[in-house]
Amino acid sequence: MLQKYETYKKKLENLEVKMQNPEVASDPSKMAVIGREHAEVSQIVREFKTLDEIQHQLEEARGIIRSGDPVLLSMAEEEVERLEKLKTEQTERIEKALIPKDPNDSKNVILEIRAGAGGDEAALFAAELYRMYFRFAEQHKMHVDIMNSSPSEGGGLKEIIAEIKGTDAYKFLKHESGVHRVQRVPETESQGRVHTSTATVAVLPEAEEVDIEIKPTDIRVDIFRSSGPGGQSVNTTDSAVRITHLETGLVVSCQDEKSQLKNKDKAMKILRSRLLAAKQEEEAKKRGDARRSQIGTGDRSEKIRTYNFPQDRITDHRIKFSTSNMPKFMDGNIDEMLQKLLEAEQQKKLESQT
């Protein structure tokens, strides 16, 4: 384990040289990337230093035992036992620290929620999911900005796209991608039958310009008049923006802002993040990773989590974890679920290293 210490000390020195490079120092985006890596490597070096110190103390204690001094023997044996335990604990800390970090963990998030199977009930559920994530973000001092939304006539949401800004936003929310299924009795159900509906959630790491470069010649920008549900005019100017990425055919529309420029900026953020997600998906396939699509088709059978209202139970099917207190959960208190998912991710990475 200590053989890797020198490797990481050298890596830290190289990063410090890069940070002093005028070209890097004058570029905030490059500086941010290198700064994050520097912080991670610094922490690993500190952990190795602690292990090195424990190892030196252990060798000294063993030396006393070898000397045969009867006065110090008992004390030295106790010290060896204590240090061996510390060494094991510190080695485990380093093994966890050496697990490859998701480079997107510190990024902001583009959250996309769409009503799936189930008509108006699915749209209502989509709106409730958005409120759940909004309340979670609010509780964690994150900022939420709606980028595009499409309300349904029944008071729900056909679709909503929002940006969530905050510390480790992607790290906490990335496992929310997939199909969420709700089982409950709709208010319009006169016979009390339980209905099943779905909504799809996609959590994309927000791409910066340094991640994905989009040239003006790569896209077509169309301007049109914003409209609400039922054709109701949102404003009287042509401020809505539709951007088509010519190579991939990806289309993004934004119309929530009255400013054409703001709508274009938001649409570009969404497009850049979708392109980054597609690029990473392709790279994962080339590496042979079995990483399934984030969204799926929205069919009732494709689910990552079920919200069973009659039984007051929320179950995540990937980790076989269930919790209760639906009102609290839907009010954004999803930390326990997110932590269980992060622990499962860490465990899988640990197992893949052994």
KEKE-3310 file (N, C-alpha, C; in steps of 0.2 Angstrom, whole numbers, plus 5000, padded with zeros to 4 digits):
npx = (5004:5010:5018:5012:5011:5022:5019:5007:5012:5021:5011:5004:5014:5015:5003:5003:5013:5006:4996:5002:5005:5004:4995:4985:4981:4975:4964:4948:4940:4948:4957:4948:4945:4957:4960:4950:4955:4967:4963:4957:4968:4977:4970:4971:4985:4987:4981:4989:5001:4997:4996:5009:5016:5010:5015:5029:5029:5024:5035:5044:5039:5039:5052:5056:5050:5058:5070:5069:5068:5062:5055:5048:5041:5028:5020:5024:5019:5005:5005:5008:4997:4987:4992:4992:4978:4975:4982:4975:4963:4966:4971:4960:4953:4961:4959:4946:4947:4954:4946:4940:4934:4919:4920:4910:4903:4904:4898:4884:4867:4856:4840:4827:4810:4797:4780:4774:4767:4750:4742:4733:4735:4748:4754:4751:4759:4772:4773:4773:4784:4794:4792:4796:4810:4813:4811:4820:4832:4831:4831:4845:4851:4853:4851:4837:4832:4820:4820:4813:4795:4780:4764:4750:4733:4726:4732:4744:4761:4767:4780:4795:4810:4824:4837:4848:4858:4872:4882:4890:4879:4876:4882:4873:4861:4862:4858:4844:4840:4829:4814:4800:4788:4771:4758:4742:4725:4717:4710:4699:4694:4680:4677:4687:4698:4715:4727:4740:4754:4767:4782:4796:4813:4827:4844:4856:4873:4878:4885:4900:4907:4920:4919:4910:4911:4902:4899:4894:4890:4886:4873:4855:4845:4829:4816:4801:4784:4780:4769:4756:4747:4733:4735:4736:4742:4758:4766:4768:4778:4791:4799:4802:4813:4820:4832:4842:4853:4863:4871:4868:4854:4847:4835:4831:4820:4815:4805:4801:4806:4804:4813:4822:4836:4839:4831:4838:4851:4848:4843:4854:4862:4855:4856:4870:4872:4865:4872:4885:4881:4877:4890:4897:4890:4893:4907:4907:4901:4911:4921:4916:4907:4892:4880:4865:4852:4847:4833:4824:4809:4797:4788:4776:4782:4796:4805:4813:4810:4796:4782:4771:4756:4744:4749:4759:4773:4789:4799:4815:4820:4832:4842:4835:4828:4817:4806:4796:4783:4776:4771:4782:4793:4789:4790:4803:4812:4823:4835:4840:4837:4845:4857:4859:4859:4871:4880:4879:4884:4897:4901:4900:4910:4921:4921:4924:4937:4944)
npy = (4994:5006:5008:5015:5028:5036:5038:5045:5057:5062:5064:5074:5085:5087:5092:5104:5111:5113:5121:5133:5137:5150:5150:5141:5146:5158:5154:5151:5139:5128:5130:5126:5113:5107:5111:5104:5091:5092:5094:5082:5073:5078:5075:5061:5059:5064:5054:5043:5048:5048:5034:5030:5035:5028:5015:5017:5019:5007:4999:5003:4999:4985:4984:4986:4975:4965:4968:4962:4968:4966:4975:4984:4976:4971:4983:4986:4976:4978:4990:4987:4979:4989:4998:4989:4987:5001:5002:4993:4999:5012:5008:5003:5015:5021:5013:5015:5029:5028:5023:5025:5041:5048:5059:5068:5071:5083:5092:5103:5100:5095:5092:5082:5078:5068:5064:5048:5032:5033:5044:5058:5056:5052:5064:5072:5065:5067:5080:5080:5073:5083:5093:5086:5084:5098:5102:5095:5100:5113:5111:5108:5119:5122:5129:5131:5132:5134:5128:5124:5120:5110:5111:5101:5099:5095:5100:5095:5090:5088:5088:5094:5103:5107:5116:5112:5119:5117:5111:5096:5092:5083:5071:5067:5066:5058:5044:5044:5044:5036:5025:5030:5023:5024:5019:5021:5027:5037:5054:5055:5042:5033:5021:5017:5010:5005:5013:5012:5022:5030:5040:5047:5050:5060:5063:5073:5077:5094:5101:5110:5123:5119:5105:5101:5107:5118:5123:5137:5133:5120:5120:5123:5137:5141:5153:5156:5159:5159:5148:5142:5129:5123:5132:5144:5161:5165:5176:5190:5191:5185:5175:5162:5148:5136:5124:5114:5101:5098:5087:5076:5077:5080:5089:5104:5114:5130:5140:5147:5159:5177:5183:5181:5179:5173:5162:5155:5153:5144:5134:5130:5126:5114:5106:5105:5097:5086:5081:5078:5068:5058:5056:5051:5040:5033:5031:5023:5011:5008:5004:4993:4993:4989:4999:5004:5013:5029:5033:5024:5017:5022:5013:5004:4993:4995:4999:5009:5012:5011:5019:5016:5021:5017:5007:5015:5014:5016:5009:5005:4996:4992:4991:4984:4991:4998:5011:5021:5032:5042:5055:5063:5059:5063:5076:5080:5074:5064:5059:5047:5037:5041:5040:5027:5022:5028:5021:5008:5010:5013:5001:4992:4997:4995:4981:4978:4981:4972)
npz = (5000:5004:4994:4984:4989:4986:4972:4972:4979:4970:4959:4965:4966:4952:4949:4957:4950:4938:4942:4944:4931:4920:4909:4914:4926:4922:4916:4921:4920:4917:4929:4939:4936:4938:4951:4958:4956:4963:4976:4979:4977:4987:4999:4998:4999:5012:5019:5016:5022:5036:5037:5035:5046:5056:5053:5055:5069:5073:5069:5078:5090:5089:5088:5101:5107:5102:5108:5120:5133:5148:5156:5148:5139:5140:5139:5126:5118:5120:5113:5100:5097:5097:5087:5076:5074:5071:5059:5051:5050:5044:5032:5026:5025:5016:5005:5001:4998:4987:4977:4961:4957:4952:4939:4937:4949:4956:4949:4943:4940:4927:4927:4921:4920:4915:4911:4911:4907:4910:4909:4915:4928:4928:4924:4935:4945:4940:4942:4956:4959:4954:4964:4975:4972:4971:4985:4991:4986:4991:5005:5006:5003:4989:4973:4962:4945:4934:4917:4906:4904:4903:4906:4911:4907:4917:4929:4931:4926:4910:4906:4913:4914:4923:4931:4944:4955:4966:4979:4976:4968:4958:4962:4973:4967:4955:4955:4953:4941:4929:4928:4938:4948:4952:4963:4967:4973:4962:4963:4955:4954:4956:4961:4970:4965:4964:4954:4942:4938:4928:4929:4921:4925:4922:4926:4922:4921:4922:4908:4905:4894:4892:4893:4882:4866:4856:4840:4831:4818:4820:4824:4822:4824:4829:4830:4839:4844:4861:4870:4880:4889:4879:4869:4874:4874:4880:4880:4870:4861:4849:4858:4861:4860:4849:4847:4836:4835:4822:4819:4827:4828:4839:4848:4856:4866:4873:4882:4894:4898:4896:4888:4873:4872:4885:4885:4874:4880:4890:4883:4876:4887:4891:4879:4878:4890:4887:4876:4882:4890:4881:4875:4885:4888:4876:4877:4888:4884:4874:4883:4888:4898:4907:4906:4907:4898:4904:4904:4898:4891:4898:4901:4911:4917:4917:4930:4943:4955:4967:4972:4983:4988:4995:5004:5011:5007:5000:4988:4982:4969:4964:4975:4984:4995:5006:5013:5023:5027:5018:5015:5021:5014:5000:5002:5001:5009:5006:5009:5016:5007:4996:5002:5004:4991:4987:4995:4990:4978:4981:4987:4976:4968:4976:4977:4963:4963:4970)
capx = (5000:5014:5022:5008:5012:5027:5016:5003:5016:5023:5006:5002:5019:5014:4997:5005:5016:5001:4992:5006:5006:5000:4990:4980:4979:4971:4958:4944:4937:4954:4959:4943:4946:4964:4959:4946:4959:4972:4960:4957:4975:4980:4967:4974:4992:4987:4979:4995:5006:4995:4998:5016:5017:5008:5020:5035:5027:5023:5041:5048:5036:5041:5060:5057:5049:5064:5076:5069:5068:5056:5051:5044:5039:5020:5018:5026:5014:4999:5005:5008:4990:4983:4994:4990:4971:4975:4984:4970:4957:4969:4972:4953:4951:4964:4956:4940:4949:4957:4940:4939:4929:4915:4922:4904:4900:4904:4894:4877:4862:4850:4835:4822:4805:4792:4775:4775:4761:4745:4738:4733:4738:4755:4756:4751:4764:4778:4773:4774:4792:4797:4791:4800:4817:4814:4811:4827:4837:4830:4834:4852:4854:4854:4846:4833:4830:4816:4822:4807:4790:4774:4759:4745:4727:4723:4736:4751:4766:4769:4787:4798:4817:4826:4844:4850:4865:4874:4888:4889:4872:4876:4883:4868:4855:4863:4855:4837:4838:4825:4807:4797:4781:4766:4752:4737:4719:4716:4704:4694:4692:4674:4676:4692:4703:4722:4729:4747:4756:4774:4785:4803:4817:4834:4848:4862:4878:4878:4891:4903:4910:4926:4917:4907:4911:4897:4901:4887:4888:4884:4866:4851:4841:4823:4813:4794:4780:4778:4762:4754:4742:4727:4736:4735:4749:4762:4768:4766:4784:4794:4805:4804:4819:4821:4839:4843:4860:4863:4874:4864:4847:4844:4831:4829:4816:4815:4800:4799:4808:4802:4819:4824:4843:4839:4829:4843:4856:4845:4842:4861:4864:4852:4859:4877:4872:4863:4878:4890:4878:4878:4897:4900:4887:4897:4913:4906:4900:4918:4925:4912:4903:4885:4877:4858:4849:4844:4826:4820:4803:4792:4783:4775:4786:4803:4805:4818:4807:4789:4779:4764:4753:4740:4753:4764:4779:4793:4804:4820:4821:4839:4845:4830:4827:4811:4805:4789:4781:4776:4771:4788:4797:4787:4791:4810:4816:4825:4842:4841:4837:4851:4863:4859:4861:4878:4884:4879:4889:4904:4902:4902:4917:4926:4921:4927:4944:4947)
capy = (5000:5012:5009:5020:5034:5040:5039:5051:5063:5064:5067:5081:5089:5089:5096:5110:5114:5115:5127:5139:5138:5156:5148:5138:5151:5163:5151:5148:5133:5124:5130:5123:5106:5105:5112:5099:5085:5094:5093:5075:5070:5081:5071:5054:5060:5065:5048:5039:5050:5045:5026:5029:5037:5022:5010:5019:5018:5000:4996:5005:4995:4979:4984:4985:4968:4961:4969:4958:4972:4964:4981:4987:4971:4971:4989:4986:4971:4982:4996:4984:4977:4995:5000:4985:4989:5007:5001:4990:5004:5017:5005:5003:5022:5023:5009:5019:5035:5026:5021:5030:5046:5050:5066:5073:5071:5090:5096:5105:5095:5096:5087:5081:5074:5068:5060:5042:5029:5034:5050:5064:5054:5052:5071:5074:5062:5070:5087:5079:5072:5089:5096:5082:5086:5105:5103:5092:5105:5119:5109:5107:5126:5122:5133:5127:5136:5130:5129:5123:5116:5109:5109:5097:5102:5092:5103:5091:5092:5083:5088:5099:5103:5112:5116:5112:5121:5116:5107:5089:5090:5077:5065:5065:5065:5054:5038:5045:5043:5030:5026:5030:5020:5026:5015:5024:5028:5044:5057:5054:5035:5033:5014:5015:5005:5007:5014:5012:5027:5031:5046:5046:5055:5059:5067:5074:5082:5100:5101:5116:5123:5115:5098:5100:5113:5118:5129:5140:5129:5114:5120:5127:5140:5143:5157:5155:5162:5155:5146:5138:5124:5125:5137:5151:5164:5166:5183:5192:5192:5179:5174:5155:5146:5129:5123:5108:5099:5095:5080:5071:5077:5082:5096:5107:5120:5133:5146:5149:5166:5182:5185:5176:5177:5169:5155:5152:5151:5139:5128:5128:5122:5108:5103:5103:5092:5080:5079:5076:5062:5054:5055:5047:5033:5029:5029:5018:5005:5006:5001:4987:4994:4987:5004:5005:5020:5032:5034:5019:5019:5025:5008:5003:4987:4997:5004:5008:5014:5011:5023:5013:5026:5013:5004:5019:5011:5018:5004:5005:4989:4991:4990:4981:4995:5001:5015:5023:5039:5045:5063:5066:5057:5067:5083:5081:5070:5058:5058:5041:5033:5043:5038:5019:5021:5030:5016:5003:5012:5012:4994:4989:4999:4991:4974:4977:4982:4966)
capz = (5000:5005:4988:4980:4992:4982:4966:4973:4981:4963:4956:4969:4964:4945:4949:4959:4944:4933:4944:4943:4924:4918:4905:4918:4931:4918:4913:4927:4920:4918:4936:4943:4935:4941:4958:4961:4957:4968:4983:4980:4978:4993:5004:4998:5002:5019:5022:5016:5027:5042:5037:5035:5053:5060:5051:5059:5076:5074:5069:5084:5096:5087:5090:5109:5109:5100:5112:5126:5139:5152:5159:5142:5135:5141:5136:5119:5115:5119:5108:5094:5096:5096:5081:5071:5073:5068:5053:5047:5049:5040:5026:5023:5023:5009:4999:4999:4995:4980:4973:4956:4958:4946:4938:4937:4955:4959:4944:4944:4937:4923:4929:4917:4922:4910:4913:4907:4906:4915:4907:4919:4935:4927:4924:4942:4948:4938:4946:4963:4959:4954:4970:4979:4971:4973:4992:4993:4984:4995:5011:5005:5000:4982:4969:4957:4940:4929:4911:4902:4907:4899:4911:4908:4908:4924:4934:4932:4921:4905:4906:4916:4914:4928:4933:4951:4957:4973:4981:4974:4966:4953:4966:4977:4963:4949:4955:4953:4934:4928:4929:4944:4947:4958:4964:4972:4970:4959:4966:4950:4954:4960:4964:4975:4963:4964:4948:4942:4933:4929:4926:4919:4927:4919:4929:4918:4924:4918:4904:4904:4888:4892:4892:4875:4862:4851:4836:4828:4812:4822:4826:4819:4829:4827:4835:4838:4850:4867:4871:4886:4888:4876:4864:4877:4873:4886:4879:4863:4857:4847:4862:4862:4855:4847:4844:4833:4834:4816:4818:4831:4827:4846:4848:4863:4866:4879:4881:4900:4899:4891:4885:4869:4874:4891:4882:4870:4885:4894:4878:4875:4893:4891:4873:4880:4894:4883:4871:4886:4893:4875:4874:4891:4886:4871:4880:4893:4879:4872:4889:4890:4904:4906:4908:4903:4897:4910:4905:4896:4887:4902:4902:4918:4919:4918:4935:4948:4962:4967:4977:4985:4993:5000:5009:5013:5006:4994:4987:4977:4967:4963:4981:4988:5001:5007:5018:5024:5028:5011:5015:5022:5008:4995:5004:4999:5014:5003:5011:5018:5001:4992:5005:5003:4984:4986:4998:4986:4972:4984:4988:4969:4966:4980:4974:4957:4964:4973)
cpx = (5004:5018:5018:5009:5016:5023:5011:5006:5018:5017:5004:5007:5017:5008:4998:5009:5011:4997:4996:5008:5002:4994:4984:4977:4975:4965:4954:4942:4943:4956:4954:4944:4952:4963:4955:4951:4964:4969:4959:4963:4978:4977:4970:4981:4992:4985:4985:5000:5004:4997:5005:5019:5015:5013:5026:5034:5027:5030:5045:5045:5039:5049:5061:5055:5055:5070:5075:5068:5061:5052:5046:5040:5031:5017:5019:5021:5008:4999:5005:5001:4986:4985:4992:4982:4971:4977:4979:4965:4960:4969:4965:4951:4955:4961:4950:4942:4952:4952:4940:4933:4925:4917:4916:4901:4899:4900:4887:4873:4857:4845:4829:4817:4799:4786:4775:4768:4756:4741:4738:4736:4745:4758:4756:4757:4771:4778:4775:4782:4796:4797:4796:4808:4818:4815:4818:4832:4837:4833:4841:4855:4856:4849:4843:4831:4826:4818:4817:4802:4784:4769:4754:4738:4724:4727:4742:4756:4767:4776:4789:4806:4820:4834:4845:4857:4866:4880:4886:4882:4871:4877:4877:4862:4856:4859:4847:4835:4834:4818:4804:4790:4777:4760:4748:4730:4718:4710:4698:4691:4686:4674:4682:4697:4710:4724:4737:4749:4764:4776:4793:4807:4824:4838:4855:4867:4878:4885:4893:4905:4916:4925:4915:4908:4906:4898:4894:4885:4886:4876:4862:4846:4835:4819:4805:4791:4779:4771:4761:4750:4736:4729:4736:4742:4752:4764:4767:4772:4787:4800:4807:4809:4819:4828:4840:4850:4860:4866:4870:4856:4843:4841:4829:4825:4815:4810:4798:4801:4805:4807:4821:4831:4843:4836:4834:4849:4854:4845:4849:4864:4862:4855:4866:4877:4870:4868:4883:4887:4879:4885:4899:4896:4891:4903:4913:4905:4907:4922:4922:4908:4895:4881:4870:4856:4846:4836:4822:4814:4797:4786:4782:4780:4794:4803:4811:4816:4799:4786:4772:4761:4748:4743:4759:4771:4783:4799:4808:4822:4828:4843:4841:4829:4821:4810:4798:4788:4781:4775:4778:4793:4796:4788:4799:4814:4818:4832:4844:4842:4843:4857:4864:4861:4869:4883:4884:4884:4896:4906:4904:4908:4923:4927:4925:4935:4948:4948)
cpy = (5006:5013:5015:5027:5039:5042:5045:5057:5066:5067:5074:5086:5092:5093:5103:5114:5117:5121:5133:5141:5144:5154:5145:5143:5157:5160:5148:5141:5127:5124:5126:5115:5103:5106:5107:5092:5086:5092:5086:5071:5072:5076:5064:5054:5061:5058:5043:5041:5048:5037:5025:5030:5031:5016:5011:5017:5010:4996:4997:5000:4988:4978:4983:4978:4963:4962:4965:4961:4970:4969:4984:4982:4971:4977:4989:4982:4974:4987:4993:4982:4983:4998:4996:4986:4996:5007:4998:4995:5010:5014:5004:5010:5024:5019:5012:5025:5034:5024:5027:5035:5047:5057:5071:5074:5078:5094:5098:5100:5098:5090:5087:5076:5074:5063:5054:5039:5031:5041:5056:5062:5054:5059:5074:5071:5065:5077:5086:5077:5078:5092:5093:5084:5094:5106:5100:5097:5111:5117:5109:5114:5126:5126:5130:5133:5132:5132:5129:5119:5116:5107:5105:5101:5100:5095:5100:5094:5086:5083:5094:5098:5108:5111:5116:5113:5120:5111:5099:5087:5084:5070:5063:5063:5060:5047:5038:5044:5036:5031:5025:5028:5022:5022:5019:5025:5035:5047:5056:5047:5034:5026:5012:5011:5009:5007:5014:5017:5027:5038:5044:5052:5054:5065:5068:5079:5088:5101:5109:5117:5120:5108:5097:5107:5113:5124:5131:5136:5122:5114:5124:5130:5143:5147:5156:5159:5157:5154:5142:5133:5126:5130:5144:5154:5166:5174:5184:5193:5185:5177:5166:5152:5138:5128:5115:5107:5095:5088:5075:5071:5079:5089:5098:5113:5123:5139:5149:5157:5170:5184:5179:5174:5172:5162:5151:5149:5145:5133:5125:5124:5115:5103:5101:5097:5085:5077:5076:5069:5056:5052:5050:5040:5029:5027:5023:5011:5003:5002:4994:4987:4993:4993:5006:5012:5023:5032:5028:5021:5023:5020:5006:4997:4989:5002:5003:5009:5014:5015:5021:5017:5022:5010:5008:5016:5014:5012:5005:4998:4987:4989:4986:4985:4998:5005:5017:5030:5043:5052:5066:5065:5062:5074:5084:5077:5063:5056:5051:5036:5035:5040:5030:5018:5023:5024:5010:5004:5011:5005:4990:4991:4995:4984:4973:4978:4976:4960)
cpz = (5000:4998:4983:4983:4988:4975:4967:4976:4974:4959:4959:4967:4957:4945:4952:4954:4939:4935:4944:4936:4923:4914:4909:4923:4928:4916:4919:4926:4920:4925:4940:4942:4939:4949:4962:4962:4962:4975:4984:4981:4985:4999:5004:5001:5009:5022:5022:5021:5034:5043:5038:5043:5057:5059:5055:5066:5078:5074:5075:5090:5095:5089:5097:5111:5107:5104:5118:5132:5143:5155:5154:5138:5134:5137:5129:5115:5115:5114:5101:5092:5094:5089:5075:5069:5069:5061:5048:5045:5044:5033:5022:5021:5016:5003:4997:4996:4988:4975:4968:4957:4952:4945:4938:4944:4958:4955:4946:4940:4933:4924:4924:4919:4917:4912:4908:4906:4912:4914:4912:4926:4934:4927:4931:4946:4946:4941:4953:4964:4959:4960:4975:4979:4973:4981:4994:4992:4989:5002:5011:5002:4993:4978:4963:4952:4935:4922:4906:4905:4902:4904:4907:4910:4915:4930:4936:4927:4916:4905:4910:4916:4919:4929:4941:4952:4964:4974:4980:4972:4962:4958:4970:4973:4957:4949:4954:4945:4933:4928:4936:4944:4953:4958:4969:4969:4968:4962:4961:4950:4959:4964:4969:4972:4963:4956:4948:4936:4934:4927:4926:4922:4924:4923:4925:4922:4919:4915:4904:4897:4887:4891:4885:4872:4856:4847:4833:4822:4814:4824:4822:4824:4826:4832:4834:4844:4855:4867:4876:4884:4884:4871:4867:4876:4879:4886:4871:4859:4855:4851:4863:4857:4855:4844:4842:4832:4828:4815:4821:4830:4834:4845:4855:4862:4873:4878:4888:4901:4894:4886:4880:4870:4880:4889:4878:4875:4888:4889:4877:4881:4893:4885:4875:4885:4891:4879:4876:4888:4887:4874:4879:4890:4881:4873:4885:4889:4877:4877:4891:4896:4902:4909:4904:4902:4903:4910:4903:4892:4891:4903:4909:4921:4920:4924:4940:4955:4961:4973:4978:4990:4998:5006:5012:5013:5000:4994:4981:4975:4965:4969:4986:4995:5001:5013:5018:5025:5022:5011:5016:5017:5002:4996:5004:5004:5011:5004:5012:5012:4997:4995:5004:4996:4983:4989:4994:4980:4975:4984:4981:4967:4970:4978:4968:4957:4966:4968)
residu = (MET:LEU:GLN:LYS:TYR:GLU:THR:TYR:LYS:LYS:LYS:LEU:GLU:ASN:LEU:GLU:VAL:LYS:MET:GLN:ASN:PRO:GLU:VAL:ALA:SER:ASP:PRO:SER:LYS:MET:ALA:VAL:ILE:GLY:ARG:GLU:HIS:ALA:GLU:VAL:SER:GLN:ILE:VAL:ARG:GLU:PHE:LYS:THR:LEU:ASP:GLU:ILE:GLN:HIS:GLN:LEU:GLU:GLU:ALA:ARG:GLY:ILE:ILE:ARG:SER:GLY:ASP:PRO:VAL:LEU:LEU:SER:MET:ALA:GLU:GLU:GLU:VAL:GLU:ARG:LEU:GLU:LYS:LEU:LYS:THR:GLU:GLN:THR:GLU:ARG:ILE:GLU:LYS:ALA:LEU:ILE:PRO:LYS:ASP:PRO:ASN:ASP:SER:LYS:ASN:VAL:ILE:LEU:GLU:ILE:ARG:ALA:GLY:ALA:GLY:GLY:ASP:GLU:ALA:ALA:LEU:PHE:ALA:ALA:GLU:LEU:TYR:ARG:MET:TYR:PHE:ARG:PHE:ALA:GLU:GLN:HIS:LYS:MET:HIS:VAL:ASP:ILE:MET:ASN:SER:SER:PRO:SER:GLU:GLY:GLY:GLY:LEU:LYS:GLU:ILE:ILE:ALA:GLU:ILE:LYS:GLY:THR:ASP:ALA:TYR:LYS:PHE:LEU:LYS:HIS:GLU:SER:GLY:VAL:HIS:ARG:VAL:GLN:ARG:VAL:PRO:GLU:THR:GLU:SER:GLN:GLY:ARG:VAL:HIS:THR:SER:THR:ALA:THR:VAL:ALA:VAL:LEU:PRO:GLU:ALA:GLU:GLU:VAL:ASP:ILE:GLU:ILE:LYS:PRO:THR:ASP:ILE:ARG:VAL:ASP:ILE:PHE:ARG:SER:SER:GLY:PRO:GLY:GLY:GLN:SER:VAL:ASN:THR:THR:ASP:SER:ALA:VAL:ARG:ILE:THR:HIS:LEU:GLU:THR:GLY:LEU:VAL:VAL:SER:CYS:GLN:ASP:GLU:LYS:SER:GLN:LEU:LYS:ASN:LYS:ASP:LYS:ALA:MET:LYS:ILE:LEU:ARG:SER:ARG:LEU:LEU:ALA:ALA:LYS:GLN:GLU:GLU:GLU:ALA:LYS:LYS:ARG:GLY:ASP:ALA:ARG:ARG:SER:GLN:ILE:GLY:THR:GLY:ASP:ARG:SER:GLU:LYS:ILE:ARG:THR:TYR:ASN:PHE:PRO:GLN:ASP:ARG:ILE:THR:ASP:HIS:ARG:ILE:LYS:PHE:SER:THR:SER:ASN:MET:PRO:LYS:PHE:MET:ASP:GLY:ASN:ILE:ASP:GLU:MET:LEU:GLN:LYS:LEU:LEU:GLU:ALA:GLU:GLN:GLN:LYS:LYS:LEU:GLU:SER:GLN:THR)
# end
